[in-house]
Protein backbone atom coordinates (compact mmCIF):
# COMPACT_ATOMS: atom_id res chain seq x y z
CA UNK A 1 0.00 0.00 0.00
CA UNK A 2 1.48 3.33 -1.08
CA UNK A 3 1.35 6.32 1.24
CA UNK A 4 0.14 9.73 0.08
CA UNK A 5 3.58 10.92 -1.03
CA UNK A 6 4.28 7.72 -2.91
CA UNK A 7 0.91 8.01 -4.63
CA UNK A 8 1.89 11.46 -5.90
CA UNK A 9 5.22 10.07 -7.15
CA UNK A 10 3.35 7.23 -8.85
CA UNK A 11 0.98 9.66 -10.56
CA UNK A 12 3.86 11.82 -11.82
CA UNK A 13 5.78 8.79 -13.11
CA UNK A 14 2.68 7.52 -14.91
CA UNK A 15 2.13 10.96 -16.45
CA UNK A 16 5.71 10.94 -17.74
CA UNK A 17 5.20 7.49 -19.26
CA UNK A 18 2.00 8.67 -20.95
CA UNK A 19 3.70 11.82 -22.25
CA UNK A 20 6.52 9.71 -23.68
CA UNK A 21 4.40 8.85 -26.73
CA UNK A 22 4.19 12.49 -27.89
CA UNK A 23 7.29 14.15 -26.42
CA UNK A 24 9.62 16.00 -28.79
CA UNK A 25 13.05 14.43 -29.42
CA UNK A 26 15.74 15.81 -27.08
CA UNK A 27 18.69 17.87 -28.18
CA UNK A 28 21.58 15.70 -29.37
CA UNK A 29 23.71 16.27 -26.26
CA UNK A 30 20.78 15.43 -23.96
CA UNK A 31 19.96 12.38 -26.05
CA UNK A 32 23.55 11.08 -25.77
CA UNK A 33 23.42 11.43 -22.00
CA UNK A 34 20.02 9.72 -21.68
CA UNK A 35 21.02 6.85 -23.96
CA UNK A 36 24.22 6.28 -21.99
CA UNK A 37 22.31 6.16 -18.71
CA UNK A 38 19.48 3.91 -19.91
CA UNK A 39 21.90 1.53 -21.65
CA UNK A 40 24.02 1.07 -18.53
CA UNK A 41 24.08 -2.36 -16.90
CA UNK A 42 23.67 -0.48 -13.63
CA UNK A 43 19.90 -0.01 -13.85
CA UNK A 44 19.92 1.85 -10.57
CA UNK A 45 21.40 4.88 -12.33
CA UNK A 46 18.38 5.42 -14.56
CA UNK A 47 16.05 4.80 -11.63
CA UNK A 48 17.97 7.36 -9.59
CA UNK A 49 17.57 9.87 -12.41
CA UNK A 50 13.84 9.21 -12.46
CA UNK A 51 13.69 9.79 -8.70
CA UNK A 52 15.45 13.14 -9.13
CA UNK A 53 13.06 14.18 -11.92
CA UNK A 54 9.96 13.22 -9.94
CA UNK A 55 11.34 14.92 -6.82
CA UNK A 56 12.01 18.11 -8.82
CA UNK A 57 8.43 18.10 -10.09
CA UNK A 58 7.17 17.67 -6.53
CA UNK A 59 9.51 20.36 -5.18
CA UNK A 60 11.18 22.76 -7.68
CA UNK A 61 13.65 23.84 -4.96
CA UNK A 62 15.10 20.31 -4.66
CA UNK A 63 18.81 20.10 -5.56
CA UNK A 64 20.17 16.56 -5.80
CA UNK A 65 23.67 17.90 -6.46
CA UNK A 66 23.66 19.41 -2.98
CA UNK A 67 21.42 17.18 -0.88
CA UNK A 68 20.02 14.09 -2.61
CA UNK A 69 18.62 12.88 0.71
CA UNK A 70 16.35 15.93 0.97
CA UNK A 71 13.78 14.16 -1.24
CA UNK A 72 13.80 11.04 0.97
CA UNK A 73 14.44 8.74 -2.03
CA UNK A 74 13.80 5.54 -0.07
CA UNK A 75 10.30 6.73 0.69
CA UNK A 76 9.73 8.06 -2.82
CA UNK A 77 10.89 5.11 -4.92
CA UNK A 78 8.05 2.61 -4.22
CA UNK A 79 5.58 4.83 -6.08
CA UNK A 80 7.92 5.17 -9.04
CA UNK A 81 8.77 1.47 -9.00
CA UNK A 82 5.08 0.57 -9.18
CA UNK A 83 4.69 2.72 -12.31
CA UNK A 84 7.75 1.10 -13.93
CA UNK A 85 6.47 -2.37 -13.12
CA UNK A 86 3.01 -1.66 -14.55
CA UNK A 87 4.64 -0.56 -17.82
CA UNK A 88 6.80 -3.70 -18.02
CA UNK A 89 10.00 -1.68 -17.61
CA UNK A 90 12.93 -3.64 -16.12
CA UNK A 91 13.78 -2.19 -12.71
CA UNK A 92 15.53 -3.08 -9.51
CA UNK A 93 13.96 -3.79 -6.15
CA UNK A 94 16.18 -1.13 -4.62
CA UNK A 95 18.88 -0.52 -7.22
CA UNK A 96 18.31 3.22 -7.19
CA UNK A 97 18.99 3.21 -3.47
CA UNK A 98 22.05 0.97 -3.67
CA UNK A 99 23.88 3.25 -6.13
CA UNK A 100 23.53 6.15 -3.71
CA UNK A 101 23.75 4.59 -0.26
CA UNK A 102 23.81 7.20 2.47
CA UNK A 103 22.16 9.71 0.11
CA UNK A 104 25.36 11.52 -0.96
CA UNK A 105 25.20 14.61 -3.18
CA UNK A 106 24.91 13.49 -6.81
CA UNK A 107 28.17 15.04 -7.93
CA UNK A 108 31.52 14.15 -9.48
CA UNK A 109 32.78 12.56 -6.28
CA UNK A 110 29.76 10.28 -6.17
CA UNK A 111 30.14 9.38 -9.85
CA UNK A 112 33.81 8.52 -9.40
CA UNK A 113 32.92 5.71 -7.01
CA UNK A 114 30.42 4.01 -9.33
CA UNK A 115 31.16 0.84 -11.30
CA UNK A 116 29.89 2.45 -14.50
CA UNK A 117 31.57 5.82 -14.07
CA UNK A 118 30.79 6.96 -17.63
CA UNK A 119 27.04 6.53 -17.10
CA UNK A 120 27.25 8.02 -13.61
CA UNK A 121 29.02 11.09 -15.07
CA UNK A 122 26.06 11.50 -17.44
CA UNK A 123 23.66 11.30 -14.49
CA UNK A 124 25.62 14.11 -12.81
CA UNK A 125 25.51 16.13 -16.03
CA UNK A 126 21.74 15.65 -16.37
CA UNK A 127 21.14 16.42 -12.69
CA UNK A 128 23.04 19.68 -13.11
CA UNK A 129 20.96 20.53 -16.16
CA UNK A 130 17.70 19.75 -14.35
CA UNK A 131 18.55 22.23 -11.63
CA UNK A 132 18.50 25.05 -14.18
CA UNK A 133 15.18 23.99 -15.75
CA UNK A 134 11.66 25.18 -15.11
CA UNK A 135 8.94 22.57 -14.31
CA UNK A 136 7.84 22.24 -17.96
CA UNK A 137 11.40 21.54 -19.05
CA UNK A 138 11.87 19.03 -16.22
CA UNK A 139 8.68 17.28 -17.28
CA UNK A 140 9.85 17.14 -20.89
CA UNK A 141 13.18 15.59 -19.90
CA UNK A 142 11.33 13.10 -17.73
CA UNK A 143 9.12 12.11 -20.67
CA UNK A 144 12.19 11.70 -22.87
CA UNK A 145 13.73 9.39 -20.28
CA UNK A 146 10.43 7.52 -20.03
CA UNK A 147 10.37 7.03 -23.80
CA UNK A 148 13.75 5.30 -23.73
CA UNK A 149 12.63 3.14 -20.81
CA UNK A 150 9.51 2.07 -22.72
CA UNK A 151 11.69 1.15 -25.71
CA UNK A 152 13.78 -0.97 -23.35
CA UNK A 153 10.60 -2.63 -22.07
CA UNK A 154 9.64 -3.51 -25.66
CA UNK A 155 13.10 -4.91 -26.41
CA UNK A 156 13.06 -7.09 -23.31
CA UNK A 157 9.49 -8.26 -24.01
CA UNK A 158 10.68 -9.50 -27.40
CA UNK A 159 12.93 -11.97 -25.55
CA UNK A 160 9.90 -13.74 -24.05
CA UNK A 161 9.90 -17.51 -24.59
CA UNK A 162 6.62 -19.41 -24.96
CA UNK A 163 6.83 -23.05 -23.87
CA UNK A 164 4.74 -26.19 -23.73
CA UNK A 165 5.35 -27.37 -20.15
CA UNK A 166 7.30 -30.63 -20.03
CA UNK A 167 6.74 -33.49 -17.59
CA UNK A 168 9.97 -35.25 -18.55
CA UNK A 169 12.22 -35.34 -15.46
CA UNK A 170 15.37 -36.08 -17.47
CA UNK A 171 14.82 -33.17 -19.87
CA UNK A 172 13.94 -30.80 -17.00
CA UNK A 173 17.03 -31.82 -15.01
CA UNK A 174 19.23 -31.26 -18.05
CA UNK A 175 17.53 -27.94 -18.86
CA UNK A 176 17.98 -26.73 -15.28
CA UNK A 177 21.66 -27.67 -15.31
CA UNK A 178 22.24 -25.93 -18.64
CA UNK A 179 20.51 -22.77 -17.44
CA UNK A 180 22.66 -22.68 -14.30
CA UNK A 181 25.84 -23.30 -16.26
CA UNK A 182 25.07 -20.86 -19.08
CA UNK A 183 23.57 -18.07 -16.96
CA UNK A 184 24.16 -18.42 -13.19
CA UNK A 185 23.27 -14.71 -12.77
CA UNK A 186 25.50 -14.28 -9.69
CA UNK A 187 23.87 -17.30 -8.07
CA UNK A 188 20.28 -16.19 -8.57
CA UNK A 189 19.49 -18.88 -11.16
CA UNK A 190 20.27 -21.96 -9.00
CA UNK A 191 18.55 -20.34 -6.01
CA UNK A 192 15.36 -19.74 -7.99
CA UNK A 193 15.40 -23.24 -9.51
CA UNK A 194 15.85 -24.87 -6.10
CA UNK A 195 13.13 -22.71 -4.57
CA UNK A 196 10.64 -23.42 -7.34
CA UNK A 197 11.30 -27.16 -7.03
CA UNK A 198 10.59 -27.00 -3.29
CA UNK A 199 7.38 -25.07 -3.97
CA UNK A 200 6.23 -27.48 -6.67
CA UNK A 201 6.84 -30.47 -4.42
CA UNK A 202 5.02 -28.88 -1.47
CA UNK A 203 2.04 -28.02 -3.69
CA UNK A 204 1.87 -31.55 -5.08
CA UNK A 205 1.90 -33.02 -1.57
CA UNK A 206 -0.55 -30.35 -0.36
CA UNK A 207 1.92 -29.67 2.43
CA UNK A 208 1.04 -26.65 4.62
CA UNK A 209 4.50 -25.10 4.29
CA UNK A 210 5.96 -21.94 2.80
CA UNK A 211 9.25 -21.60 0.93
CA UNK A 212 11.04 -18.38 1.85
CA UNK A 213 13.80 -16.75 -0.22
CA UNK A 214 12.83 -17.53 -3.83
CA UNK A 215 12.52 -13.90 -4.83
CA UNK A 216 15.54 -12.69 -2.88
CA UNK A 217 18.75 -11.72 -4.61
CA UNK A 218 21.55 -14.21 -4.08
CA UNK A 219 23.76 -11.20 -3.36
CA UNK A 220 21.81 -10.42 -0.20
CA UNK A 221 23.81 -11.70 2.76
CA UNK A 222 22.05 -13.63 5.48
CA UNK A 223 23.76 -11.61 8.20
CA UNK A 224 22.49 -8.22 7.01
CA UNK A 225 18.96 -9.39 6.15
CA UNK A 226 18.35 -11.74 9.10
CA UNK A 227 17.81 -14.60 6.68
CA UNK A 228 18.21 -18.26 7.50
CA UNK A 229 20.10 -19.39 4.41
CA UNK A 230 19.22 -18.70 0.78
CA UNK A 231 16.04 -20.76 1.05
CA UNK A 232 14.04 -21.96 4.01
CA UNK A 233 11.01 -24.22 4.30
CA UNK A 234 8.75 -22.88 7.06
CA UNK A 235 5.88 -24.58 8.86
CA UNK A 236 2.41 -22.95 9.18
CA UNK A 237 3.61 -21.02 12.26
CA UNK A 238 6.63 -19.67 10.41
CA UNK A 239 9.14 -21.89 12.19
CA UNK A 240 12.02 -23.23 10.05
CA UNK A 241 11.88 -26.88 9.05
CA UNK A 242 14.88 -27.09 6.72
CA UNK A 243 17.27 -24.43 5.49
CA UNK A 244 19.39 -24.37 2.33
CA UNK A 245 22.40 -22.52 1.03
CA UNK A 246 22.57 -22.72 -2.78
CA UNK A 247 25.86 -21.92 -4.45
CA UNK A 248 27.97 -22.28 -7.56
CA UNK A 249 31.01 -20.86 -5.78
CA UNK A 250 33.43 -22.52 -3.33
CA UNK A 251 31.81 -23.01 0.09
CA UNK A 252 34.85 -22.97 2.34
CA UNK A 253 35.72 -22.05 5.91
CA UNK A 254 34.99 -18.33 5.57
CA UNK A 255 31.54 -18.97 4.11
CA UNK A 256 30.77 -21.47 6.86
CA UNK A 257 31.83 -19.02 9.57
CA UNK A 258 29.63 -16.26 8.13
CA UNK A 259 26.71 -18.64 7.76
CA UNK A 260 26.98 -19.89 11.33
CA UNK A 261 27.01 -16.33 12.64
CA UNK A 262 23.87 -15.58 10.61
CA UNK A 263 22.19 -18.73 11.95
CA UNK A 264 22.93 -17.64 15.51
CA UNK A 265 21.64 -14.12 14.80
CA UNK A 266 18.48 -15.59 13.32
CA UNK A 267 17.99 -17.85 16.33
CA UNK A 268 18.48 -14.97 18.76
CA UNK A 269 15.88 -12.80 17.01
CA UNK A 270 13.33 -15.53 16.21
CA UNK A 271 13.71 -17.89 19.14
CA UNK A 272 14.21 -20.80 16.72
CA UNK A 273 17.01 -23.28 17.30
CA UNK A 274 18.68 -24.29 14.03
CA UNK A 275 21.50 -26.82 14.09
CA UNK A 276 21.61 -28.00 10.48
CA UNK A 277 22.11 -26.39 7.07
CA UNK A 278 21.89 -28.18 3.73
CA UNK A 279 24.34 -26.81 1.17
CA UNK A 280 23.43 -27.45 -2.47
CA UNK A 281 26.64 -27.11 -4.47
CA UNK A 282 28.74 -28.58 -7.23
CA UNK A 283 31.30 -31.22 -6.20
CA UNK A 284 34.11 -28.80 -7.06
CA UNK A 285 32.71 -26.26 -4.58
CA UNK A 286 32.67 -28.69 -1.66
CA UNK A 287 34.28 -27.58 1.61
CA UNK A 288 37.81 -29.07 1.60
CA UNK A 289 37.34 -30.57 5.09
CA UNK A 290 33.98 -32.22 4.41
CA UNK A 291 33.88 -35.88 5.43
CA UNK A 292 31.44 -38.73 4.92
CA UNK A 293 30.76 -38.62 1.19
CA UNK A 294 31.75 -41.67 -0.82
CA UNK A 295 31.40 -40.29 -4.36
CA UNK A 296 28.61 -42.75 -5.18
CA UNK A 297 25.58 -40.63 -4.23
CA UNK A 298 24.28 -37.07 -4.21
CA UNK A 299 25.52 -36.70 -0.63
CA UNK A 300 29.00 -35.13 -0.66
CA UNK A 301 29.86 -34.99 3.04
CA UNK A 302 29.48 -32.85 6.16
CA UNK A 303 31.31 -30.21 8.17
CA UNK A 304 30.62 -29.17 11.78
CA UNK A 305 31.04 -25.59 12.91
CA UNK A 306 30.23 -24.87 16.55
CA UNK A 307 26.69 -26.26 17.01
CA UNK A 308 25.77 -26.30 13.30
CA UNK A 309 26.25 -29.22 10.93
CA UNK A 310 26.58 -28.45 7.21
CA UNK A 311 25.34 -31.23 4.93
CA UNK A 312 26.71 -30.91 1.39
CA UNK A 313 24.62 -32.24 -1.48
CA UNK A 314 25.39 -32.27 -5.21
CA UNK A 315 23.21 -29.48 -6.62
CA UNK A 316 22.54 -31.09 -10.00
CA UNK A 317 21.80 -34.54 -8.58
CA UNK A 318 19.50 -32.96 -5.98
CA UNK A 319 17.56 -31.25 -8.78
CA UNK A 320 17.19 -34.56 -10.62
CA UNK A 321 16.06 -36.40 -7.48
CA UNK A 322 13.53 -33.71 -6.59
CA UNK A 323 12.06 -33.93 -10.08
CA UNK A 324 11.85 -37.71 -9.87
CA UNK A 325 10.13 -37.42 -6.49
CA UNK A 326 7.14 -35.42 -7.73
CA UNK A 327 4.18 -36.32 -9.97
CA UNK A 328 4.16 -35.33 -13.67
CA UNK A 329 1.75 -32.44 -13.09
CA UNK A 330 4.11 -30.92 -10.51
CA UNK A 331 7.03 -31.20 -12.94
CA UNK A 332 5.02 -29.37 -15.59
CA UNK A 333 4.11 -26.75 -13.00
CA UNK A 334 7.77 -26.29 -12.13
CA UNK A 335 8.64 -25.83 -15.81
CA UNK A 336 5.89 -23.21 -16.17
CA UNK A 337 6.99 -21.36 -13.02
CA UNK A 338 10.62 -21.34 -14.13
CA UNK A 339 9.67 -19.98 -17.55
CA UNK A 340 7.51 -17.32 -15.90
CA UNK A 341 10.51 -16.27 -13.81
CA UNK A 342 12.78 -16.10 -16.84
CA UNK A 343 10.22 -14.05 -18.80
CA UNK A 344 9.84 -11.52 -15.98
CA UNK A 345 11.15 -8.12 -17.19
CA UNK A 346 13.56 -7.93 -14.26
CA UNK A 347 15.30 -11.25 -14.91
CA UNK A 348 18.80 -10.79 -16.31
CA UNK A 349 18.99 -10.74 -20.09
CA UNK A 350 21.63 -13.47 -20.18
CA UNK A 351 19.18 -15.83 -18.46
CA UNK A 352 16.51 -15.04 -21.07
CA UNK A 353 18.89 -15.73 -23.94
CA UNK A 354 20.05 -19.02 -22.43
CA UNK A 355 16.46 -20.11 -21.77
CA UNK A 356 15.50 -19.41 -25.39
CA UNK A 357 18.39 -21.59 -26.58
CA UNK A 358 17.45 -24.41 -24.20
CA UNK A 359 13.78 -24.38 -25.22
CA UNK A 360 14.41 -23.91 -28.95
N, C-alpha and C positions, 0 to 999 in steps of 0.2 A: 504494500500500500504506500503510495507516494504522499509525502506531506505537501502543504500548500506551496512551498517554494519549489519543490521538485516538479509539481504540476505545472507551474509557470515555465520552468526550464523545458519540460516536455512539450508544452504548447509552442514555445519559440522554436525548438528543434524541428518539430513537425512542420511549422510554417516555412522554415528554411528549406526543408525537403520538398515541400509543395512548390515553392518559388524556384527551385532548381530547374524545373522544366521550361521556364520562360526567361531565366536570367541572361543578361548579356554576357558575351565572352569577356574574360578579364584581360587586362593589359598583358603584354607578353612577359614582362618581368614578374608580375603577380602569378601568371599561369605557371611559369617555371618553378616558382617557389611552392605553389600548391601541389603540382605534380610530384615534386621531390618528396614532399611530406606524405602524401597519400600513397606513394609507391614504396615507402620505407617498410622494411620488415618489422620495425618497431611501431606497431599499430597505436601504441599509447600516445605517440607524438601527435597524430591527427586527432585523436580524441581529446587531448589536452588543448589543441587549437580550437576545437569546437566548444570546449568548456569556456575558454577565454572569450570567444565570440558571443556565446549566450550570456555570459556574465556581463559583458560590455553592454548588451542590449537591455539587461535588467538594471544596470547601474552605469551610466555613461562616465562616471568619475573613476571607475575601476581601472587600475594600472597594474597589469600582470608583471611588467618589467620591474616594478618597485616592490609590490607585495601581492604575489600570486595567492597567498593564503587568505587575503581579504575577501575573496568570493566564496570561501568555504567549499573548495572543489569536491571534497568527499561527500558533502551533503547535496551538492548540485548534480553530480554525475548520474545518479540513478534515474532521474527524469530524462536525461539525454540518452542514456543507454537504452531505456525502454523504446524511445523513438527510433534509434538505430536498429534495434532488434526487430521491431515491427516492419521496417523497410527491408529486412533481409541483409543488412550491411554488416560484414564481419566486424566484430568489436571484442575488446577484452573485458573480463569481469571487473578488473580494476587496473588495467594497463595504464590508463591516464594518470592514475594516482602513483603507480610504481615508478614512472619516469620522472616524477617530481616529488619524491618522498621528502617530508619536512616542509613542503610548500616554499621552496626557495624562489627568489626573484627569477623570472624567465629572462635570463640575460646570457651574455657570452660565457660567463663562468659556469653557469648551469649547462650550457650546450657543450662545453669542452669535456664534461664528464659523462656524456652520453655515448652509448655504443655506436650509434649512427650519428656521428657529429655533423656530417653534411646536412642531413635532414633537420637535426636540431638547430643548426645555424639558420635554416630557412624559417623554422618556427619563430626564432628570435626576431628575424627580419620582419615577418608578418605581424608579430605582436607589436613591434615598434610602429609599423604602419597603421595598425588598428587604433593605436592611441592618438593618432592625429586625424581620425575619421569622425564624421558625424554619424548619427544612428542609421541613416539611410545607406550610407557607404558601408558601414559595418554589416548591415543586413545583406547587402549585395555580395560582399565577400563571403559571408556565411552561406549564401545560396550557391555561390560558385564552388565552395568546398563541398557542399552537399551534393552537387551535380557529379563531382568526381567520385564521391563515395557511392552514389547510386550506380555509376558505371562499374565500380568495383564489385558491387553486389550482383550485377548482371553477369559479369565475367565469372564470378565464383559459382553462381547458379548454373552456369553452363557446364560445370564440372560434375553436376549431379549424376549419379549412377542409378539406373533402375534395375532391380534384380527380381528374379523369381526365387523366393526363399528355398534353400536346399535343406534336406533332412539327412544328407549323407555325412556321417561323422568323420570319415576319412578326408573327404574334400574340405569340410569345415576346419578340421585340424590343420590341414596343409595351408589353407587360405589364411588362417589366423597367424600361423608361423611366418608365412611370406609377408604379411602386412607388418608384423613386428620387425622383421629383418630389413624390409625395404624402407619403412617409415616409422621408426620407434618414437618419433616426436618427443624427444627428451624424456622418454619413459611413460608418456601419457597413453600410447597405444596399448602396451601390454596391461597397464592398469585398467583401462576401460574394458578390454577383452575379458580379463579375469572377473571384473565386477559384473559384467553382463551375463557371463556364464553362471555366476552365483545367483543372480536374480532369476535367470531362466529356470534353474534347477529348483529354487525355492517356490516359484510359481507353479511348476509342474507337480510338486509334492504338496502344494497348498499349505506350505509351512508358514506359520505366523511370525516371520522374521523380516528384518529390514537390512539391506546392504548399504553401508555408509561408505562414501568416498569415491563413488564412480565418477562424479562430475568434478572432482577436485583436481587441480593441476598437480602433476607428479613433482613439480618444483617446490610445492609447499612443504615445508619441513614439519614433522610431527611436533617438534618441541615448541615452535612458535604458534602453531594453530591448535594445540591441545588435542591432536589426533592420536588415535591408537592405530598406528600403522597406516599403510596406503588404503587398505580396505578392511572393513570390520562387519561381521555378521552380528546383528543385535537381536535380542529377544523382544517380545512385545512390551516389556518394561523399559527397554533401552539399554539393558545390560549386555556387555560383550560376550559372545559365545565363542568366536574364533576370529583371530586377527591375522592379517596378511601384510607382508612387505612384498612388493612386486618390482623386480629390477632387471635391467639388462646391462648393469655395471657391476664391477667387483663389490662384493659384500664382505668386507674385511673387518678388522678389529675396530677401526674408527667408526664405521657405520654401526656396528653392534653397540658400541659404547653410547653413541648418540641415541640409538633406538631404545636402549634400556633406560636412559635418563628420561626420555619422553614417556615411556610406559609408567615409570614411577610418578611423573608429574600428572599423568592422566589418572592414575589410581588415587593420588592425593586429592584431586579435585572432584572425582566422581564417586569415590568410595568403592570402586571396583578393584578386585585383586586379580591381576593378570600375570601369569607365570609362564606363558608360552606364546611364541610368535612363529608362524609359518612363513618361510621365505621362499617365494617362487622365483627361481633364477635359472640361468643357463649353467651347465656343468662347469664352464670356464670361469664363472663368477663366484663359485663356491668359496666360502671362508677357508683359508689354507689349513686351519686347525680342526676342521669338522671331522668327526669320527662316526663310524657306524654304517656308512653306505658301502654297498658291495659292488656297485656298478652294474647290477643286474635288474634294477627296478627304478622307479621314478624317485624313490627316496635317496637323497644324496649324503645324508649325515646330519649331525647335530653339534651345536656348540652351546656351552653354558656360560652365562655372564651374570654374576651375582645370583639373584633368585629367578632369572628368566632363562628358559631353554629356547634356543632357536632351531627349528626343524627345517632343513633345506630340502626343497623338492624341485625336480626338473620342471621348469616352466612349461615347456612344450609337451612333455609327457602328461603333465597335470591337465593341460587343456584337452588333450585327446581323451584322457580317462573321464573327465567331467562330461564331455560330449557323449561318450559311450554310456554314461550312467544316467542319461535322461531320455525320455520318450521322443519319438520323431517330431511331434508337434512342438516340443520345447526347443529342439535344435533349429527348427525353422524359425521359431520366434527369436532365438538368439541371432540368427543370420539377419533377420529383419531389423532388430534393434541395433546391431553393429552397423548395418548400412545406413540407418537413420542417423547414427552418430557421425559417420563419415560425411554424410551429406549436409550436416549442420553447417551454416555459414562460418562458424567460428573454428571449425576443425582445420588444422593446418593443411595447406594446399598439397604438400608432399604426400600426405595420407590419402587425399582424394585421388591423386594421380595413381598411386600404387593400387588403390582399391579398384579403379577402373581397369587397370591392367590385369588384376587377378580375376575380375568378373567378366572379362572380355569373352 
